[in-house]
Amino acid sequence: MAAASKPPSSVNCPSCGAKNSPVPANGRCVSCGATMEALKPTRGGEAERHRRYQQDGFSVVWMLLALLVQSVLTAALVIGLPMVVGALDFEGSNGMAVCIPVWFVGGMLLGMISPGKTFIEPVIASFLVAIPTVFYLAKGQTVRTMPLFMYVIMALIGVLFTLIGSYIGERIQMGPPPKPAE
């Protein structure tokens, strides 16, 4: 037991590997002069650059705002625009093809205006908007028919494009990344 608490009589340098026997009093290697402490991981600039693009938390307020924006955009372009312009008919597959860029633009707008990093909130909002949109378009299809699973796949593609759009919006909001220190 007493031998276990006794400090070691020799230590190898973590930098150069030289054997220091006896252990120097100043805590430095006799060969290279490096400190003999165990190397501690430091949070360098590389970790900060990677952290720059990560979301910190979830905001219910911005998710509700995203839900409002995505539902208004979807309803205006998929339902309202064909009522005003008779030449447009967004039924069935055409309606889902219009929803994908609408959700992308909505995600990008929300990413640009939201404070902080909010990638997930527009995605959840688009998912919640996609559910009734799929059922509305599948129920109203007459000529341009598609099976229900294709509506679901296209809705998931639209939700994925919302994530891409919100990420691009956040990158636009943050500006160019800082230059790495040499």
Buried (B, 14 or more C-beta within 10 A) or exposed (E): EEEEEEEEEEBBBEBEEBEBEEBEEEEBBBEEEBEBEEEEEEEEEEEEEEEEEEBEEEBEEBBEBBBEBBBEBBBEBBBEEBEEEEEEEBBBBBBBEBBBEBBBBBBBBBBBEBEEBBBBBBBBBBBBBBEEBBEBBBEEBEEBEBEEEBBBEBBBBBBBBBBBBBBBBBBEBEEEEEEEEE
